[in-house]
Amino acid sequence: MSRAVQCHMHSGLDMSRDTVAYLSSFTKAERDRRGTCVGTWAPGCFRQAVLVIRWFLDSTRVRQLARDNSLSGPTCYRYLHEGTAALSAQAPTLEQAVQCRRRSAACT
């Protein structure tokens, strides 16, 4: 059973640790792809994942996310953009979605 993790003491947003770890694996892979050195990003992959999830689920303003993570506004936007790009890269293309739908329709 997965434990709930409190994103930030002021956010009031609960989610499973597994959810955050799942997204953080994508941000880690993106950092590896780009050749980013370990320790050069202030929030780290896990905290970046929390930042992205809070933005999507809680509509937390970037100014608040930046403050909560001790980031400047532009840096917070960059981390948010990189996190959403890593997440969206996992989405299927339209062609893949159509093929999947055709396969599932053939099974029913």
N, C-alpha and C positions, 0 to 999 in steps of 0.2 A: 504494500500500500504506500502511495507516495505522500510525503509530508507536504503541507502547505508552507510556503515561505512568505514572509512579509516583505514586500518589495522595499519599502522604505517606511520608517515609522510615521511619516506624515501622509503617506499616500492612501492608506486604508485599503489597498488592493491586494487580495490574497490570490495566489495561484500555486500550482504544484511546482515543486523543485524540478521535476522531470520536464515540465513545459519550458522552464527557463533554460535548463541544460540542453534541451533539444535545439532551441534557437541559438544558444551560445556556440553549439557545435558548428552551425553555419557561419557565424561570424569568425570563429577560429579558422575554419577552412578558407574563408575569404582573406583573412590576414596572412595565412600561409601562402596562398596563391599570389598575393601582392608582394610577399617577401618582407613583411613588417617584422622588425626585430621584437623579440620578447621583452615586455616591460616598457615599451615606448608609448603605450596607450594608457592614459590615466585610469579609466574605469575598469579595464580588463573585459574579457569576453562575457563573463557572467553578468557583470553590472551593466554592460552595454545591452545585453538581452533584456534585462529588467527595464532599462530606459525605453527601449523600443516597445515592449509589451505595455508599459504604462501609457505611452503615447497612443497606441492603438486602442486599448481597452478602457482607459480612464480619461482619455482626451486631456491628459496633463499638458499644460502649456510648456513650451520649450524653455521659457524663462525659469519656470519652477524646476524642470528637469536639470537644467544647467546648475541652478543653485544647489539642488539636492546632491549633485555629483561633483561639486566644486569645479565646474567647467565654465569657460566663457561661452557666450551665446553662439558665436560662429563654430566653436569646437563641438558644442552640443548638436548643432544642426548637422555637422559632418558625421558624427557618430550615429545620429538618427538616420541619415541618408544611407550610410554604409550598412547599417543593420537592416533597413528595409530592403536594400538592394540584395543583400545576402538571402533574405527570406523570399523575396520575389523570384530569385533565380531558381528556387525549388519548385515553383509552380509549373504545371504542364503547359506546353504550347497548345494552341487551339487544335492543331492537327492531332496531338497526343490525346487531348480530351475527347475528340470525336471518335478516334480509334477505340478508346477505352469504352465509350458509350456503346459503340457498335458491338464490341465483344460482350458486354454485359447484356445487351438486348438479345444476342444470339443464345445466351444461356437461359433465358426465361421462356 
